[in-house]
Amino acid sequence: MKKIALLPVLLFVPFFVFLGMAGAVKTSQSKAMTEEKHPANPYYSRTDTTKLDLPDSVWKKVLPPDLYEVARHAATERAFTGKYWDYDGIGTYYCAACGNALFSSDAKFASSCGWPSFFETARRNSVIYRKDTSHGMVRTEALCGRCGAHLGHLFDDGPPPIGKRYCMNSIVLDFEPERKVR
């Protein structure tokens, strides 16, 4: 008789263990996915805000060639070809070179320029600026505030009330969707 009374308990214990493991797996999968995207880059961190001052030779070793060209040599991807130019997911955009938080999806807007555009940064100093006189133009270059990666350019033709348009290359952005709280 005691064996029969224990049977329901024994049936439910594995179920609850499974539920607990499923939550742990989901959390470790999210972290693993971030690390998996950057296996050769020990400088990538979504939490460390320490400024990085690494030689170009180090970046060449840890970044994929296409990201390296844009981030370290200010190359530009062609308009309307990047993965985020018309993406409308809810979450945060990070520097693909170092993991620094750059922009919230709340600040993204459809500018029709062919590159992802934002009207403000995620936090103060997440993006820094430099005068760019390349290609016979005078522009403001936008760089990652942590690693100095070339992100794109800042223009004064954004939406009111701020009037700024951060015109970014998709390849230098990582996107993390907002997690829904249950």
N, C-alpha and C positions, 0 to 999 in steps of 0.2 A: 504494500500500500504506500509506503514512503517513496518507493521508486516511481510510482505513478504521479505523486504530487510533485516530485522534482522534475519530471519530464517537461512541463511547460517552461519552467525556469531555464532548463538546459537548452531548450529551443530558442529562447529569446536572448540569451547571453551572446551567442555568436552574432546575432543581428546587431546588437548594440556595439559590439567590438568592431564590426564592419563599418558602422556609421562613423565611429571615432576615427578609424583608419582612413575612411574616404575623405574626411576633412583635412587630415594631416597630409594625405597624398596631394590634395588640391593645392594646399599652401606650398608644399615642396615642389610641385610641378610648376607653379608660377615662378618661383625663384630659379628653378632649373631652366625654364624657358629663357629667362633673362640672361643667365650665365651661358646657356647653350648658344645664344646669338653672338656671344663675345668670348669664345673659349680661349683665344690667344691673347686677350687683352687684360692684363692684371690691373690696369688703371681704371677700368670701367666700374663705376659704383653709382648707384642711385641715391646713396646716403652721404657719401664723403663729399664735402664742398671745398676741400683743400685745393688750392691753386696748383696746377701741374705745369712744370717748366721742363719739358723733355726735348731732347734733340730730335730733329727730323728723322734721323736714322732709327730711333726707337719707334716712332709712329709708323714708319714704313714696315717694320716687322710685325706690329700688332694690329694694323688695320687692313681690311680687304683693299685691293688695288683701286677699285672705283670710289670707295669712301675716302681713301687716302688722297686721291687726286683732288677731290672737292674740298675736303677738310684742311689739307695741308698746302695745297697749291692753288686754291681759289678757283678751281674749275667750276663749271655750271652745267647742270643737267638741262636737256632740252625742255622747252615749255610743253606742258600737257603730257609729260611722260612719267613723272614721279608718282609714287604710290599714294601720296597724301594731297595732291593738288586739289582734288574734289572730294576728299574723304570727309565724312561728317560724324565720326565716332565721338563718344563722350569719354574724356580722360585727359591724360597729360602727355606732352611731347618732351622727350629728353634728347640730349646730344648723343648721337650714335657713336661718337668717338670716346666719350668719357662718362656718360650717364647723368650729366648735370641736367636738372629740371629747367626747361626753357620757356614753354608756353602751355597754357591751359586751353582745352578745346573751347571754353567759353569765350576766349579772345580770338578765335578763328573766324574768318569771314570769307565769303565768295567774292574774290576781287576780279575774277575772269582773266587774270594775267597768265595763268598756266602753272603757277607755283603756289604752294600753300602760303596763305597770308594771315597775319595776326595783327591786332592793333595794340597789344601790350604784352610784356614779358610776364613770366610766372612770378618772379620776385626781383627785387632790386639787385643789380649786378649779375644776374644770370646771363645777361648779354652785355658785351662791351662793344665799343665802336672805334672805327679808324677811318680816316679820310682815304678814299680810293679814287685815284686819277687814271686808272687803266682804261683802255679802249677809247681814249679821247673824251671821256666823260668825268664829271666830278660827282661822286656819290659817297654815301656813308656805308661802309662795310660793317656788317653785323658779325661778331665773333662770339664764340662760347666764352663766358666769363670764367670758366674753370680751366679749360685746356687751350683756348685760343683758336679753336677750329673755325674755319670760314663757314658761316651758315648761309649767308646771302647778303641782302642789302636792306637798308631802311630808307623809306621814301615818305614824303610829306603829303601823300594823296590818299590817306586812309579815311575811314568813316569818322564822323563827328561822335563825340566831342573831342576825342584825342587827336584825330587827323593823321595818325601814323599808320604806315603799312610795312610790316616786317615781311619781306618777300624772301622766303626760305627755300633751300633745296631739300626735297624729300629725303634724299639719300643720307643726309646728315641728321635726320630725325628718327628717333625710335618712339613708338606710341605705346602707351600702357592704358588699356581701357579701365574706366572707373569700375570698381568692384561694387556690386549691388549688396546692400546690407539686408539680411533676411530677418 
